[in-house]
């Protein structure tokens, strides 16, 4: 038990180092560089107006907004018409067989970008007024080809509470941020497609989204392409200024992550097995250990307390709800179930469904 607890304490320390060293969006640039904000939309009537309004309220004035309506069948087009005097709206072309829908939408948007910087955001993102100026300040500080980060995630459905905040947990635990933000080695890479702030030359000279046309995890793959081309990519804590309300229903949570999670570890069966074993051993087992310890052998409670401390630290750093950390053992089980299902879909070549489209595994 002593060794087990010491291992968990090491995990806690690693996360603390990452929390303390990850760059944050907390300073604004005084520059007036032209930024193109590019937003793909497919059936986003619930989000269209709010995301546009959040960008229009930006303190950075030198910007243009381009929205691509990707064959929406809901009320998205009608909402976009209300803003046609303030934004540019383009209709998406037919999706080529070899492309993923969002990737093709972003590729089309990039052709309309006039700015020195290109900011791709999802329709479910809300940016604070200072967000663009803060991203610009970080870009200039690090002379980066890309600034990206995982937004704050308000979550409502139960499955969302279990799975969505794990995105922050992964990057603050598994990724050595000091190395990732200083090396050009593609292996040390994380990114979030909801907020991708590119320097124009870095984006286009690397091939842009056309270089990852068939990827279901295009954010990570595109970041790796930039690194291979010699561009520095900075992963920042953007939760102060960027919010993403990812999913409204448990089904959306499941399908959204199902298409990404096995692809995200390179479709490695051994890697998937290792991840599942790791999270079962270190993040679920502390719960039954603690239940056993309540009978009187209190040392068995310590592992769960350390796991909770690690999760709480990351939750505080990423503006997550204050009592979310209690759910961590159940999040580990949900991750195991999700990764198992994603791997089986890939093995059976069943494909993944998202926004009415089916993508090959």
Beta strands, then each sheet from edge to edge (+ up, - down):
strand 1: 35-41
strand 2: 63-69
strand 3: 88-91
strand 4: 117-121
strand 5: 125-127
strand 6: 146-149
strand 7: 195-199
strand 8: 233-236
strand 9: 242-244
strand 10: 352-354
strand 11: 357-359
sheet 1: 3+ 2+ 1+ 4+ 7- 6+ 8+
sheet 2: 5+ 9-
sheet 3: 10+ 11-
end
